[in-house]
Amino acid sequence: MGRNSNSKRPSSNSWDAVANWYLGWSGAEGSRHHRELAIPALTSLLAPRSGERILDIGCGAGALAPAVARLGAHYTGIDKSPKLIAHARRHHKGGVRFLVGDATRLSAVAPLAVNSFDAAAFLLSIQDIDPLDAAFAGAAWALVPGGRLALLMTHPCFRIPRQSGWGWDEARSLQYRRIDRYLTPLDIPMQEYGKAKRGTTRSYHRPLEAYAAALNANGFAIEAIREIPAAPSGSPEGETRAKRLARQEFPLFLALCAAKCR
Ligand SMILES: C[S@@+](CC[C@H](N)C(=O)[O-])C[C@H]1O[C@@H](n2cnc3c(N)ncnc32)[C@H](O)[C@@H]1O
């Protein structure tokens, strides 16, 4: 189980150690979840326009880059993992650039400049970045006044690693979602790496109110929220009624967009 997290520690670079595993799962174009759900949802909230400058924070191998570049916007991805950035540079070309940098110290990442992006995104990265406040402060620093911030994460109310899961109610023939902990922020070990499994990547669970409070503290006003159910794992015809109901009632992702208003 994870530790309580109210962390002031600088974030680790554990994703570099699992870069090959992550690339095997997601590739530079993103996993099935990315392609079918996450990228379309985030792109519709971010609404990149031709000529705009878009910053993708915690970009990994740049799964969001093609969707942004296709709309004629200028894409910059930053990530702490040099291996994922090297892969992104090899894979994505034309109208895109990738930088190694720490999202919690964005103003130290050359050649980024204050007030220089029209919109910023966290695609499945905000839950892996700590501290949260520094990540939003960085986004606020990078955005022009009125700039847009869009983020998409696994739903913090229903998909808490190690603290939530599916159960089966025999009497009512229904699949339920069980939540063991929610309000306490947690620092949760995830993917193990190293010969003796000496380290793990971390995921940071925070209740929804922590996201709203950190956005507000950094001058953002939330404008829209979307809760996105998972796609069926196989053919929709092969899905039982109970599984379909549970899938449709308990969203996999939460996405939101906010405007920098001060
Ligand atoms: C689940 S991956 C998502 C990557 C990519 N956005 C995607 O959807 O494929 C989380 C990413 O967050 C990055 N990350 C975690 N902490 C970071 C930090 N402090 N600064 C920059 N990137 C960070 C990791 O290196 C990793 O690439």
The ligand as an SDF file (V2000), in Angstrom:
LIG
                    3D

 27 29  0  0  0  0  0  0  0  0999 V2000
    2.0680    7.4780  -17.8050 C   0  0  0  0  0  0  0  0  0  0  0  0
    3.3820    8.3620  -18.5460 S   0  0  0  0  0  0  0  0  0  0  0  0
    2.4550    9.3170  -19.7470 C   0  0  0  0  0  0  0  0  0  0  0  0
    3.3090    9.7650  -20.8860 C   0  0  0  0  0  0  0  0  0  0  0  0
    2.5380   10.3700  -22.0610 C   0  0  0  0  0  0  0  0  0  0  0  0
    1.8880   11.6080  -21.7150 N   0  0  0  0  0  0  0  0  0  0  0  0
    1.5620    9.3760  -22.6050 C   0  0  0  0  0  0  0  0  0  0  0  0
    0.3460    9.5800  -22.4320 O   0  0  0  0  0  0  0  0  0  0  0  0
    2.0120    8.3760  -23.1990 O   0  0  0  0  0  0  0  0  0  0  0  0
    3.8000    9.5930  -17.3180 C   0  0  0  0  0  0  0  0  0  0  0  0
    4.9550   10.4700  -17.7590 C   0  0  0  0  0  0  0  0  0  0  0  0
    5.1400   11.5050  -16.7910 O   0  0  0  0  0  0  0  0  0  0  0  0
    6.5240   11.8040  -16.7900 C   0  0  0  0  0  0  0  0  0  0  0  0
    6.8860   12.5300  -15.5790 N   0  0  0  0  0  0  0  0  0  0  0  0
    6.7370   12.1550  -14.2680 C   0  0  0  0  0  0  0  0  0  0  0  0
    7.2170   13.1040  -13.4560 N   0  0  0  0  0  0  0  0  0  0  0  0
    7.6760   14.1050  -14.2510 C   0  0  0  0  0  0  0  0  0  0  0  0
    8.2710   15.3760  -13.9950 C   0  0  0  0  0  0  0  0  0  0  0  0
    8.4990   15.8050  -12.7470 N   0  0  0  0  0  0  0  0  0  0  0  0
    8.6130   16.1440  -15.0410 N   0  0  0  0  0  0  0  0  0  0  0  0
    8.3900   15.7410  -16.3130 C   0  0  0  0  0  0  0  0  0  0  0  0
    7.8320   14.5450  -16.6270 N   0  0  0  0  0  0  0  0  0  0  0  0
    7.4670   13.7430  -15.5960 C   0  0  0  0  0  0  0  0  0  0  0  0
    7.1960   10.4340  -16.8730 C   0  0  0  0  0  0  0  0  0  0  0  0
    8.5530   10.5200  -17.2530 O   0  0  0  0  0  0  0  0  0  0  0  0
    6.2910    9.7310  -17.8840 C   0  0  0  0  0  0  0  0  0  0  0  0
    6.7720    9.8590  -19.1950 O   0  0  0  0  0  0  0  0  0  0  0  0
  1  2  1  0
  2  3  1  0
  2 10  1  0
  3  4  1  0
  4  5  1  0
  5  6  1  0
  5  7  1  0
  7  8  2  0
  7  9  1  0
 10 11  1  0
 11 12  1  0
 11 26  1  0
 12 13  1  0
 13 14  1  0
 13 24  1  0
 14 15  1  0
 14 23  1  0
 15 16  2  0
 16 17  1  0
 17 18  1  0
 17 23  2  0
 18 19  1  0
 18 20  2  0
 20 21  1  0
 21 22  2  0
 22 23  1  0
 24 25  1  0
 24 26  1  0
 26 27  1  0
M  CHG  2   2   1   9  -1
M  END
$$$$
